[in-house]
């Protein structure tokens, strides 16, 4: 793999504030709000770095996350609060004379077996808002990281992972990483920004669901002596994938639409009705996606070339194993999929996130409200056969297994979160029908209380704030994300590989964007589409208006809860007009 951008180290993500004061104006006091700074040292222990053109390539990338918005699978964050880089030249400055450089300036990477090295360098990150954070980091060994692009915004095979870790010794021995909590400011139980505040100019984080507010005094705040450790070479590639085919669900009469190969759009109607919810046959009544490792065969060469340099060659396979879904640090029979006591959870985790309709390039996740969904990773002991949900019953797989294809069973359910940073806030689970369309009318959510428990546990939400609502799905274009929980590596469709951005002009045949290839397999989108029968959706709203939302709820009824937790302002207008689900 090669570098994507020559000056990657210049992208630090730090906010820069410039202002001008007229020559006759007196200096202003406290023009900028007080902020924090994090200072410390980044320590590297790993393979010798690569060199090119008399420079050490690669960067140490440090990403700061609010503890309320950690990245998946630990939380619901979609972006870091801050990011900074330390270049390879700076990090390895003290040992630069002992690092080999090719006389011609060509890239040189040391072969396997060369003795590892240690290096360190100071860093300073700021300005930082008051709050509690985790610092996650990795050394971009091949210099192919860029935070602005989905195809290059996470570590790849061979990068050196780490962060501000509180159990470094355990991690080096194979234990699970525990990140330190970095508090920028001082916790204060006093009223935030009150007129009685004894320290004017103090800046506070506001109410937090994980403890008292954190405040920075008017003079600022410096968090010193933070240690960032980089010492875990990533043994896995990002889970590059494309959708090979989709089998649409059978209807109540047992009819199934024809399989669609290499779909660009997977539509699920807002009033999707599960035909048969029985555990051993439900898979036939749900959309089933076949996910292939990497890209289509005819796209592989372009994916591995500039500007993508995607690792879709060997080991371009998808890995699967049992998932610690209840987050207790142990794989056991308790690690089941949401709402089931029998079916074990497997990774990669498959999540869907509603995209912001104002982004024409379909890269930005909608912030408020967050609307998410999921698919179940089905399992097959034989890599040549499709996965089945029935194979998840009493199944434990303790070591990663490679698969050229994975089977993903899409759940026709949305989870609406008006504010992902507020763990104590409401969480609304939406599914169109309470029972299936068989004569027995089996419940679609058979384990009601366990579903509430699992949603709260796996999403880090307050259990009392979770409610299941039987209503039509909110309209959404959704990205499809595969996540490896152990490494945090992920891959997302759609991504920029399939989209012409900015000044890039699409070729007449659709195969290029300007001077680079366009990979259509990377543009697949999932959609909660208009209803097959919008009258049913309106009838459900009427029924929800007659239902109270429970003691202490801020919503007058369940219909209002749906409106406020699932819809944007524009969608609320259509909801009020009764046209939200119309074609």
Helices and strands as residue ranges (DSSP letters): G 8-10, E 36-46, E 51-52, E 55-56, E 59-66, E 82-87, H 88-91, G 93-98, E 117-128, E 131-140, G 150-152, E 160-163, H 168-172, E 182-184, E 186-188, E 203-204, E 213-216, E 221-233, E 241-247, E 260-261, E 265-269, G 282-285, E 288-293, G 297-299, H 300-304, E 318-322, E 346-347, E 349-354, E 370-377, G 389-392, E 401-403, E 405-410, E 413-417, E 427-431, H 448-459, G 463-465, E 466-470, E 476-483, E 490-493, G 496-498, E 512-513, E 516-517, G 520-523, E 525-529, H 534-545, H 558-566, H 569-577
